[in-house]
Amino acid sequence: MRLASLRRSTPFRLAVTFGVLFVVAFILSGAIIYHMLRLGLARDLEQSLGEMNSLVVSTYEPNDTEDLINTLNNYASFQSTSDGLYSLTDHAGKKLAGNFAAPRIPNGVYTVTSRDVGLKGHERYRMQVSTIGPYSLVVAENFNDVDEMLRIVLVSFEWAAAIVVATAIGGGVFLAFRAQARLDGVAHTMNDVSHGALDARIPITGNGDDLDTVAIQINAALERLQRLVESMRQVSADIAHDLKTPLNRLRLTLDTAVAGNDQQADVSALLDEARHESDRINATFEALLRISQIEAGARKERFQATDIDTVLAVISEVYADVAEDALMALTIAERCPALVWGDRDLLTQMIANLVENAINHCPDGTGITVSLRCQGGRAIVSVGDSGPGIPADERDKVFRRLYRLDKSRTTPGSGLGLSLVKAIADLHSADITMADNHPGLIVSVGFPLISAEKP
């Protein structure tokens, strides 16, 4: 990945932004800590200076300055002027004790330099000036220890800041490269899909983060897109293949009618046949359009809590006589209250299609059984028959549009009944399976159950 493109990438900009914010927060925190430490050390120095001054003052007795002078000289003998200053002067400014002669300074606490008190160098002191009887006492402590402590803290902070900055930059670049590589994977996959490679999928790292979640959702959408495109291709091929015969038959009938009309023959029967053929073709296209609308989710706004048991009651009432007329028997073997979220009309049509499929493709004397059972949080509708069944290797194919088994091509139909059933099942998030009924076929559709209230 080129550096220029990385700088324009969103992950890199986010990483830089958070890195800068982290460094700024670290510097602000360090500055606050440094300021508080400096104040604390200054306060400790002030306290130490006050204690030293009080200790010296405690040795003074009126008309007896010997202890005071000895104490001050003892302190001065252990320290040079670069460490601390001690001075006792009389009212005339004459030095009586200490390690330097203090100039006349009003009582108080000051921060001074060596030059301010007449000494060489550039030392800084915290000085306290007080009066003891007729004398002036000066006690001062050097800032060296405080400055050295602050210098160590400041150097440590600088090193820590350098490490933090390097870590923020390095970590940000690493994370940006990693995130951008995964986004590039998404972009490459979508580019491949746009160029016709519908089987391309986004790589999944497996760590379960948000990018993985998005990738899984996109892959699921691509999977559905691939199925839909393949279905469209298959439908286009099936339309060209399966509708070619009825269209040719319609053309042949119309040509025969035109020829008969030229010969003054009665062509009403031929025109009636052509009209019926045209109606069958229109019905096929209407069914295809209906399936497409269902797959697009156009009916979801009509979803509501629906009891499938009441739908079975309607199916039983309507198709019992139809099955009897076809010399078959329709029975409801098992029922239970089962609320599902869906379109009542579509659910009725789905079950009706399964029953009609059994009636149309099974021989006389076939028993058709419809059942509804609740199991594992699902409502399972089953339509079984004792007919010839469907070979196992053909069961997935029969849900394709316009697909018909060879043995069914002599019976009326367009091969769209089970395609419509599959579309309705998918719209309701239901799974549909086919199995051997020993003998015959059993088709089961499982819906997720809901409570009586809208979810």
Disulfide bonds with the S-S distance in Angstrom:
none
